[in-house]
């Protein structure tokens, strides 16, 4: 048996039942027991690589809508441009402080 963090004083039985400390079934209110198991999160770089690999095909008219690919590319380039401007501002501020 293990003690759930969210319900102090209750124990979880192997059979997925909540038990009060003496080992009797918990009946004071409704409850649900669920389990979350990580599947191993993908690396951000892998997701980006997949998007990059699909982009030329979508721009060529294969796969999903070509318009969506163009919009995605435009958003990416706008974000990159904003990021570069922020980096440049930080460089200038750092230079100004010195």
N, CA, C and O atoms as a printed pandas DataFrame, in Angstrom:
     atom_number atom_name residue_name chain_id  residue_number  x_coord  y_coord  z_coord
0              1         N          UNK        A               1    0.838   -1.190    0.000
1              2        CA          UNK        A               1    0.000    0.000    0.000
2              3         C          UNK        A               1    0.872    1.239    0.000
3              4         O          UNK        A               1    1.940    1.256    0.612
4              5         N          UNK        A               2    0.415    2.280   -0.690
5              6        CA          UNK        A               2    1.139    3.537   -0.685
6              7         C          UNK        A               2    0.203    4.670   -0.315
7              8         O          UNK        A               2   -1.006    4.601   -0.536
8              9         N          UNK        A               3    0.780    5.702    0.244
9             10        CA          UNK        A               3   -0.005    6.832    0.725
10            11         C          UNK        A               3   -0.042    7.917   -0.346
11            12         O          UNK        A               3    1.009    8.451   -0.700
12            13         N          UNK        A               4   -1.231    8.266   -0.882
13            14        CA          UNK        A               4   -1.305    9.344   -1.872
14            15         C          UNK        A               4   -0.982   10.691   -1.235
15            16         O          UNK        A               4   -1.385   10.967   -0.106
16            17         N          UNK        A               5   -0.251   11.523   -1.969
17            18        CA          UNK        A               5    0.121   12.846   -1.460
18            19         C          UNK        A               5   -1.082   13.771   -1.325
19            20         O          UNK        A               5   -1.125   14.606   -0.421
20            21         N          UNK        A               6   -2.070   13.628   -2.227
21            22        CA          UNK        A               6   -3.184   14.564   -2.249
22            23         C          UNK        A               6   -4.222   14.292   -1.163
23            24         O          UNK        A               6   -5.019   15.179   -0.859
24            25         N          UNK        A               7   -4.242   13.109   -0.572
25            26        CA          UNK        A               7   -5.226   12.766    0.446
26            27         C          UNK        A               7   -4.508   12.231    1.671
27            28         O          UNK        A               7   -4.404   11.017    1.843
28            29         N          UNK        A               8   -4.013   13.109    2.521
29            30        CA          UNK        A               8   -3.304   12.618    3.693
30            31         C          UNK        A               8   -4.206   11.727    4.539
31            32         O          UNK        A               8   -5.385   12.023    4.734
32            33         N          UNK        A               9   -3.649   10.654    5.028
33            34        CA          UNK        A               9   -4.404    9.755    5.876
34            35         C          UNK        A               9   -5.023    8.591    5.128
35            36         O          UNK        A               9   -5.429    7.610    5.753
36            37         N          UNK        A              10   -5.109    8.672    3.794
37            38        CA          UNK        A              10   -5.671    7.574    3.016
38            39         C          UNK        A              10   -4.547    6.753    2.415
39            40         O          UNK        A              10   -3.461    7.262    2.137
40            41         N          UNK        A              11   -4.826    5.485    2.223
41            42        CA          UNK        A              11   -3.874    4.579    1.592
42            43         C          UNK        A              11   -4.489    4.052    0.312
43            44         O          UNK        A              11   -5.707    3.902    0.221
44            45         N          UNK        A              12   -3.643    3.766   -0.694
45            46        CA          UNK        A              12   -4.158    3.193   -1.920
46            47         C          UNK        A              12   -3.780    1.721   -1.959
47            48         O          UNK        A              12   -2.603    1.365   -1.897
48            49         N          UNK        A              13   -4.779    0.886   -2.063
49            50        CA          UNK        A              13   -4.586   -0.559   -2.115
50            51         C          UNK        A              13   -4.158   -0.938   -3.527
51            52         O          UNK        A              13   -4.462   -0.227   -4.485
52            53         N          UNK        A              14   -3.458   -2.049   -3.652
53            54        CA          UNK        A              14   -3.007   -2.517   -4.962
54            55         C          UNK        A              14   -4.191   -2.701   -5.907
55            56         O          UNK        A              14   -4.031   -2.540   -7.117
56            57         N          UNK        A              15   -5.339   -3.025   -5.406
57            58        CA          UNK        A              15   -6.535   -3.206   -6.222
58            59         C          UNK        A              15   -7.203   -1.901   -6.584
59            60         O          UNK        A              15   -8.381   -1.911   -6.940
60            61         N          UNK        A              16   -6.511   -0.779   -6.513
61            62        CA          UNK        A              16   -7.030    0.553   -6.868
62            63         C          UNK        A              16   -8.221    0.963   -6.011
63            64         O          UNK        A              16   -9.208    1.485   -6.530
64            65         N          UNK        A              17   -8.136    0.736   -4.729
65            66        CA          UNK        A              17   -9.167    1.182   -3.796
66            67         C          UNK        A              17   -8.507    2.037   -2.727
67            68         O          UNK        A              17   -7.404    1.736   -2.270
68            69         N          UNK        A              18   -9.189    3.108   -2.331
69            70        CA          UNK        A              18   -8.687    3.959   -1.254
70            71         C          UNK        A              18   -9.103    3.348    0.078
71            72         O          UNK        A              18  -10.251    2.946    0.268
72            73         N          UNK        A              19   -8.143    3.291    0.992
73            74        CA          UNK        A              19   -8.413    2.710    2.302
74            75         C          UNK        A              19   -8.105    3.720    3.391
75            76         O          UNK        A              19   -7.163    4.504    3.273
76            77         N          UNK        A              20   -8.898    3.700    4.450
77            78        CA          UNK        A              20   -8.616    4.506    5.632
78            79         C          UNK        A              20   -7.459    3.838    6.384
79            80         O          UNK        A              20   -7.189    2.656    6.172
80            81         N          UNK        A              21   -6.774    4.581    7.257
81            82        CA          UNK        A              21   -5.619    4.019    7.951
82            83         C          UNK        A              21   -5.795    2.636    8.564
83            84         O          UNK        A              21   -4.852    1.848    8.492
84            85         N          UNK        A              22   -6.946    2.274    9.172
85            86        CA          UNK        A              22   -6.987    0.910    9.706
86            87         C          UNK        A              22   -7.087   -0.153    8.614
87            88         O          UNK        A              22   -7.049   -1.346    8.915
88            89         N          UNK        A              23   -7.216    0.260    7.348
89            90        CA          UNK        A              23   -7.309   -0.700    6.252
90            91         C          UNK        A              23   -8.721   -0.960    5.769
91            92         O          UNK        A              23   -8.947   -1.862    4.963
92            93         N          UNK        A              24   -9.685   -0.171    6.259
93            94        CA          UNK        A              24  -11.068   -0.335    5.821
94            95         C          UNK        A              24  -11.327    0.560    4.612
95            96         O          UNK        A              24  -10.691    1.606    4.484
96            97         N          UNK        A              25  -12.242    0.177    3.723
97            98        CA          UNK        A              25  -12.520    0.973    2.526
98            99         C          UNK        A              25  -12.989    2.386    2.868
99           100         O          UNK        A              25  -13.743    2.585    3.819
100          101         N          UNK        A              26  -12.541    3.349    2.093
101          102        CA          UNK        A              26  -12.939    4.751    2.243
102          103         C          UNK        A              26  -14.303    4.926    1.592
103          104         O          UNK        A              26  -14.483    4.595    0.420
104          105         N          UNK        A              27  -15.272    5.451    2.357
105          106        CA          UNK        A              27  -16.636    5.607    1.836
106          107         C          UNK        A              27  -17.205    7.000    2.073
107          108         O          UNK        A              27  -18.391    7.224    1.828
108          109         N          UNK        A              28  -16.387    7.947    2.546
109          110        CA          UNK        A              28  -16.902    9.271    2.901
110          111         C          UNK        A              28  -17.310   10.112    1.698
111          112         O          UNK        A              28  -18.154   10.997    1.830
112          113         N          UNK        A              29  -16.738    9.860    0.548
113          114        CA          UNK        A              29  -17.092   10.615   -0.659
114          115         C          UNK        A              29  -16.646    9.839   -1.886
115          116         O          UNK        A              29  -15.952    8.826   -1.788
116          117         N          UNK        A              30  -17.060   10.337   -3.041
117          118        CA          UNK        A              30  -16.646    9.704   -4.293
118          119         C          UNK        A              30  -15.186   10.030   -4.567
119          120         O          UNK        A              30  -14.681   11.058   -4.117
120          121         N          UNK        A              31  -14.528    9.183   -5.284
121          122        CA          UNK        A              31  -13.133    9.433   -5.641
122          123         C          UNK        A              31  -12.797    8.680   -6.914
123          124         O          UNK        A              31  -13.492    7.743   -7.306
124          125         N          UNK        A              32  -11.745    9.097   -7.533
125          126        CA          UNK        A              32  -11.229    8.422   -8.725
126          127         C          UNK        A              32   -9.733    8.239   -8.535
127          128         O          UNK        A              32   -9.057    9.110   -7.988
128          129         N          UNK        A              33   -9.233    7.129   -8.979
129          130        CA          UNK        A              33   -7.802    6.859   -8.919
130          131         C          UNK        A              33   -7.318    6.702  -10.352
131          132         O          UNK        A              33   -7.885    5.929  -11.125
132          133         N          UNK        A              34   -6.291    7.422  -10.696
133          134        CA          UNK        A              34   -5.732    7.301  -12.036
134          135         C          UNK        A              34   -4.223    7.332  -11.944
135          136         O          UNK        A              34   -3.642    7.766  -10.949
136          137         N          UNK        A              35   -3.623    6.869  -12.985
137          138        CA          UNK        A              35   -2.171    6.786  -13.030
138          139         C          UNK        A              35   -1.684    7.473  -14.295
139          140         O          UNK        A              35   -2.273    7.316  -15.365
140          141         N          UNK        A              36   -0.623    8.222  -14.169
141          142        CA          UNK        A              36   -0.023    8.889  -15.325
142          143         C          UNK        A              36    1.381    8.350  -15.483
143          144         O          UNK        A              36    2.197    8.424  -14.565
144          145         N          UNK        A              37    1.647    7.817  -16.634
145          146        CA          UNK        A              37    2.980    7.287  -16.913
146          147         C          UNK        A              37    3.586    8.069  -18.061
147          148         O          UNK        A              37    2.952    8.257  -19.099
148          149         N          UNK        A              38    4.796    8.518  -17.876
149          150        CA          UNK        A              38    5.477    9.250  -18.943
150          151         C          UNK        A              38    5.885    8.314  -20.060
151          152         O          UNK        A              38    6.399    7.224  -19.810
152          153         N          UNK        A              39    5.662    8.729  -21.268
153          154        CA          UNK        A              39    6.069    7.949  -22.424
154          155         C          UNK        A              39    7.468    8.357  -22.879
155          156         O          UNK        A              39    7.978    7.869  -23.888
156          157         N          UNK        A              40    8.071    9.255  -22.118
157          158        CA          UNK        A              40    9.375    9.764  -22.527
158          159         C          UNK        A              40    9.163   10.911  -23.502
159          160         O          UNK        A              40    8.906   10.695  -24.686
160          161         N          UNK        A              41    9.269   12.093  -23.008
161          162        CA          UNK        A              41    9.026   13.267  -23.836
162          163         C          UNK        A              41   10.045   13.340  -24.963
163          164         O          UNK        A              41   11.226   13.043  -24.780
164          165         N          UNK        A              42    9.558   13.744  -26.133
165          166        CA          UNK        A              42   10.462   13.929  -27.263
166          167         C          UNK        A              42   11.306   15.166  -27.041
167          168         O          UNK        A              42   10.877   16.129  -26.405
168          169         N          UNK        A              43   12.475   15.125  -27.559
169          170        CA          UNK        A              43   13.329   16.298  -27.484
170          171         C          UNK        A              43   12.755   17.370  -28.397
171          172         O          UNK        A              43   12.194   17.062  -29.449
172          173         N          UNK        A              44   12.893   18.626  -27.996
173          174        CA          UNK        A              44   12.368   19.732  -28.804
174          175         C          UNK        A              44   13.025   19.737  -30.179
175          176         O          UNK        A              44   12.372   20.035  -31.179
176          177         N          UNK        A              45   14.296   19.414  -30.230
177          178        CA          UNK        A              45   15.012   19.400  -31.508
178          179         C          UNK        A              45   14.434   18.400  -32.482
179          180         O          UNK        A              45   14.397   18.655  -33.686
180          181         N          UNK        A              46   13.983   17.267  -31.980
181          182        CA          UNK        A              46   13.403   16.239  -32.850
182          183         C          UNK        A              46   12.098   16.728  -33.470
183          184         O          UNK        A              46   11.846   16.507  -34.654
184          185         N          UNK        A              47   11.279   17.387  -32.673
185          186        CA          UNK        A              47   10.013   17.917  -33.196
186          187         C          UNK        A              47   10.284   18.971  -34.267
187          188         O          UNK        A              47    9.612   19.003  -35.298
188          189         N          UNK        A              48   11.255   19.819  -34.022
189          190        CA          UNK        A              48   11.610   20.848  -35.005
190          191         C          UNK        A              48   12.132   20.195  -36.274
191          192         O          UNK        A              48   11.768   20.609  -37.375
192          193         N          UNK        A              49   12.982   19.176  -36.137
193          194        CA          UNK        A              49   13.517   18.475  -37.303
194          195         C          UNK        A              49   12.401   17.881  -38.145
195          196         O          UNK        A              49   12.458   17.926  -39.374
196          197         N          UNK        A              50   11.380   17.323  -37.493
197          198        CA          UNK        A              50   10.253   16.743  -38.218
198          199         C          UNK        A              50    9.497   17.824  -38.994
199          200         O          UNK        A              50    9.095   17.609  -40.138
200          201         N          UNK        A              51    9.307   18.977  -38.369
201          202        CA          UNK        A              51    8.612   20.071  -39.056
202          203         C          UNK        A              51    9.423   20.567  -40.249
203          204         O          UNK        A              51    8.870   20.847  -41.313
204          205         N          UNK        A              52   10.734   20.672  -40.065
205          206        CA          UNK        A              52   11.604   21.121  -41.156
206          207         C          UNK        A              52   11.547   20.128  -42.312
207          208         O          UNK        A              52   11.506   20.535  -43.473
208          209         N          UNK        A              53   11.543   18.844  -42.012
209          210        CA          UNK        A              53   11.510   17.814  -43.049
210          211         C          UNK        A              53   10.202   17.865  -43.841
211          212         O          UNK        A              53   10.205   17.615  -45.046
212          213         N          UNK        A              54    9.088   18.183  -43.182
213          214        CA          UNK        A              54    7.792   18.232  -43.859
214          215         C          UNK        A              54    7.579   19.512  -44.655
215          216         O          UNK        A              54    6.828   19.515  -45.631
216          217         N          UNK        A              55    8.224   20.585  -44.256
217          218        CA          UNK        A              55    7.964   21.893  -44.856
218          219         C          UNK        A              55    8.180   21.935  -46.366
219          220         O          UNK        A              55    7.292   22.416  -47.070
220          221         N          UNK        A              56    9.315   21.456  -46.913
221          222        CA          UNK        A              56    9.481   21.525  -48.374
222          223         C          UNK        A              56    8.399   20.770  -49.132
223          224         O          UNK        A              56    7.950   21.223  -50.185
224          225         N          UNK        A              57    7.974   19.620  -48.608
225          226        CA          UNK        A              57    6.911   18.863  -49.270
226          227         C          UNK        A              57    5.604   19.640  -49.270
227          228         O          UNK        A              57    4.897   19.674  -50.277
228          229         N          UNK        A              58    5.283   20.265  -48.139
229          230        CA          UNK        A              58    4.037   21.025  -48.059
230          231         C          UNK        A              58    4.092   22.266  -48.947
231          232         O          UNK        A              58    3.094   22.633  -49.566
232          233         N          UNK        A              59    5.248   22.906  -49.009
233          234        CA          UNK        A              59    5.380   24.070  -49.890
234          235         C          UNK        A              59    5.263   23.660  -51.358
235          236         O          UNK        A              59    4.848   24.456  -52.200
236          237         N          UNK        A              60    5.631   22.421  -51.656
237          238        CA          UNK        A              60    5.547   21.892  -53.025
238          239         C          UNK        A              60    4.140   21.397  -53.356
239          240         O          UNK        A              60    3.889   20.943  -54.472
240          241         N          UNK        A              61    3.216   21.483  -52.385
241          242        CA          UNK        A              61    1.839   21.102  -52.639
242          243         C          UNK        A              61    1.491   19.701  -52.203
243          244         O          UNK        A              61    0.350   19.273  -52.378
244          245         N          UNK        A              62    2.432   18.975  -51.644
245          246        CA          UNK        A              62    2.162   17.618  -51.169
246          247         C          UNK        A              62    1.836   17.682  -49.684
247          248         O          UNK        A              62    2.267   18.603  -48.989
248          249         N          UNK        A              63    1.087   16.719  -49.206
249          250        CA          UNK        A              63    0.750   16.700  -47.779
250          251         C          UNK        A              63   -0.355   17.683  -47.469
251          252         O          UNK        A              63   -1.297   17.840  -48.245
252          253         N          UNK        A              64   -0.236   18.345  -46.334
253          254        CA          UNK        A              64   -1.259   19.299  -45.906
254          255         C          UNK        A              64   -1.268   20.527  -46.800
255          256         O          UNK        A              64   -0.444   20.656  -47.706
256          257         N          UNK        A              65   -2.182   21.403  -46.543
257          258        CA          UNK        A              65   -2.365   22.614  -47.337
258          259         C          UNK        A              65   -1.076   23.401  -47.496
259          260         O          UNK        A              65   -0.366   23.643  -46.520
260          261         N          UNK        A              66   -0.776   23.798  -48.714
261          262        CA          UNK        A              66    0.388   24.630  -48.978
262          263         C          UNK        A              66    0.275   25.979  -48.279
263          264         O          UNK        A              66    1.280   26.553  -47.859
264          265         N          UNK        A              67   -0.931   26.477  -48.158
265          266        CA          UNK        A              67   -1.156   27.761  -47.492
266          267         C          UNK        A              67   -0.737   27.688  -46.023
267          268         O          UNK        A              67   -0.130   28.621  -45.498
268          269         N          UNK        A              68   -1.065   26.578  -45.366
269          270        CA          UNK        A              68   -0.691   26.413  -43.964
270          271         C          UNK        A              68    0.832   26.382  -43.826
271          272         O          UNK        A              68    1.382   26.915  -42.862
272          273         N          UNK        A              69    1.507   25.762  -44.786
273          274        CA          UNK        A              69    2.968   25.705  -44.750
274          275         C          UNK        A              69    3.566   27.094  -44.910
275          276         O          UNK        A              69    4.529   27.445  -44.228
276          277         N          UNK        A              70    2.996   27.879  -45.808
277          278        CA          UNK        A              70    3.486   29.247  -46.016
278          279         C          UNK        A              70    3.247   30.083  -44.761
279          280         O          UNK        A              70    4.124   30.836  -44.337
280          281         N          UNK        A              71    2.066   29.951  -44.170
281          282        CA          UNK        A              71    1.765   30.693  -42.939
282          283         C          UNK        A              71    2.710   30.283  -41.816
283          284         O          UNK        A              71    3.191   31.130  -41.063
284          285         N          UNK        A              72    2.973   28.990  -41.706
285          286        CA          UNK        A              72    3.896   28.505  -40.670
286          287         C          UNK        A              72    5.294   29.055  -40.900
287          288         O          UNK        A              72    5.956   29.488  -39.956
288          289         N          UNK        A              73    5.742   29.042  -42.139
289          290        CA          UNK        A              73    7.070   29.572  -42.457
290          291         C          UNK        A              73    7.139   31.069  -42.171
291          292         O          UNK        A              73    8.141   31.555  -41.647
292          293         N          UNK        A              74    6.079   31.802  -42.513
293          294        CA          UNK        A              74    6.039   33.235  -42.245
294          295         C          UNK        A              74    6.100   33.506  -40.740
295          296         O          UNK        A              74    6.849   34.378  -40.298
296          297         N          UNK        A              75    5.321   32.770  -39.957
297          298        CA          UNK        A              75    5.344   32.926  -38.496
298          299         C          UNK        A              75    6.737   32.627  -37.935
299          300         O          UNK        A              75    7.227   33.329  -37.051
300          301         N          UNK        A              76    7.356   31.584  -38.457
301          302        CA          UNK        A              76    8.695   31.213  -38.004
302          303         C          UNK        A              76    9.700   32.314  -38.304
303          304         O          UNK        A              76   10.518   32.666  -37.454
304          305         N          UNK        A              77    9.637   32.854  -39.508
305          306        CA          UNK        A              77   10.580   33.906  -39.895
306          307         C          UNK        A              77   10.330   35.189  -39.105
307          308         O          UNK        A              77   11.277   35.878  -38.727
308          309         N          UNK        A              78    9.061   35.512  -38.853
309          310        CA          UNK        A              78    8.763   36.697  -38.042
310          311         C          UNK        A              78    9.279   36.513  -36.621
311          312         O          UNK        A              78    9.844   37.440  -36.040
312          313         N          UNK        A              79    9.087   35.324  -36.060
313          314        CA          UNK        A              79    9.602   35.042  -34.719
314          315         C          UNK        A              79   11.116   35.121  -34.680
315          316         O          UNK        A              79   11.692   35.642  -33.726
316          317         N          UNK        A              80   11.758   34.607  -35.709
317          318        CA          UNK        A              80   13.223   34.657  -35.785
318          319         C          UNK        A              80   13.706   36.106  -35.865
319          320         O          UNK        A              80   14.678   36.481  -35.209
320          321         N          UNK        A              81   13.024   36.909  -36.669
321          322        CA          UNK        A              81   13.400   38.320  -36.802
322          323         C          UNK        A              81   13.252   39.045  -35.467
323          324         O          UNK        A              81   14.131   39.814  -35.079
324          325         N          UNK        A              82   12.139   38.804  -34.761
325          326        CA          UNK        A              82   11.947   39.427  -33.445
326          327         C          UNK        A              82   13.030   38.980  -32.465
327          328         O          UNK        A              82   13.548   39.788  -31.694
328          329         N          UNK        A              83   13.363   37.711  -32.497
329          330        CA          UNK        A              83   14.394   37.182  -31.619
330          331         C          UNK        A              83   15.735   37.852  -31.897
331          332         O          UNK        A              83   16.444   38.241  -30.969
332          333         N          UNK        A              84   16.074   37.983  -33.152
333          334        CA          UNK        A              84   17.339   38.637  -33.523
334          335         C          UNK        A              84   17.358   40.092  -33.039
335          336         O          UNK        A              84   18.398   40.581  -32.596
336          337         N          UNK        A              85   16.227   40.779  -33.122
337          338        CA          UNK        A              85   16.151   42.167  -32.645
338          339         C          UNK        A              85   16.355   42.231  -31.132
339          340         O          UNK        A              85   17.024   43.134  -30.631
340          341         N          UNK        A              86   15.785   41.284  -30.415
341          342        CA          UNK        A              86   15.956   41.245  -28.963
342          343         C          UNK        A              86   17.423   41.014  -28.616
343          344         O          UNK        A              86   17.971   41.684  -27.740
344          345         N          UNK        A              87   18.056   40.070  -29.302
345          346        CA          UNK        A              87   19.479   39.796  -29.066
346          347         C          UNK        A              87   20.301   41.038  -29.337
347          348         O          UNK        A              87   21.207   41.367  -28.571
348          349         N          UNK        A              88   19.992   41.729  -30.417
349          350        CA          UNK        A              88   20.744   42.949  -30.762
350          351         C          UNK        A              88   20.535   44.026  -29.698
351          352         O          UNK        A              88   21.490   44.703  -29.315
352          353         N          UNK        A              89   19.314   44.195  -29.220
353          354        CA          UNK        A              89   19.047   45.175  -28.154
354          355         C          UNK        A              89   19.833   44.832  -26.899
355          356         O          UNK        A              89   20.389   45.721  -26.253
356          357         N          UNK        A              90   19.885   43.545  -26.546
357          358        CA          UNK        A              90   20.650   43.128  -25.371
358          359         C          UNK        A              90   22.131   43.433  -25.554
359          360         O          UNK        A              90   22.797   43.880  -24.620
360          361         N          UNK        A              91   22.641   43.195  -26.746
361          362        CA          UNK        A              91   24.050   43.494  -27.021
362          363         C          UNK        A              91   24.328   44.985  -26.874
363          364         O          UNK        A              91   25.335   45.381  -26.286
364          365         N          UNK        A              92   23.426   45.814  -27.415
365          366        CA          UNK        A              92   23.620   47.265  -27.336
366          367         C          UNK        A              92   23.514   47.764  -25.896
367          368         O          UNK        A              92   24.274   48.642  -25.487
368          369         N          UNK        A              93   22.573   47.208  -25.123
369          370        CA          UNK        A              93   22.438   47.591  -23.717
370          371         C          UNK        A              93   23.689   47.199  -22.928
371          372         O          UNK        A              93   24.174   47.961  -22.091
372          373         N          UNK        A              94   24.194   46.020  -23.206
373          374        CA          UNK        A              94   25.399   45.558  -22.522
374          375         C          UNK        A              94   26.601   46.442  -22.896
375          376         O          UNK        A              94   27.439   46.766  -22.054
376          377         N          UNK        A              95   26.661   46.815  -24.160
377          378        CA          UNK        A              95   27.751   47.674  -24.642
378          379         C          UNK        A              95   27.644   49.067  -24.004
379          380         O          UNK        A              95   28.653   49.676  -23.648
380          381         N          UNK        A              96   26.405   49.560  -23.865
381          382        CA          UNK        A              96   26.167   50.877  -23.282
382          383         C          UNK        A              96   26.570   50.919  -21.815
383          384         O          UNK        A              96   27.056   51.946  -21.340
384          385         N          UNK        A              97   26.375   49.803  -21.076
385          386        CA          UNK        A              97   26.729   49.750  -19.661
386          387         C          UNK        A              97   28.239   49.746  -19.459
387          388         O          UNK        A              97   28.727   50.215  -18.431
388          389         N          UNK        A              98   28.971   49.229  -20.414
389          390        CA          UNK        A              98   30.435   49.159  -20.292
390          391         C          UNK        A              98   31.020   50.479  -20.627
391          392         O          UNK        A              98   32.240   50.642  -20.588
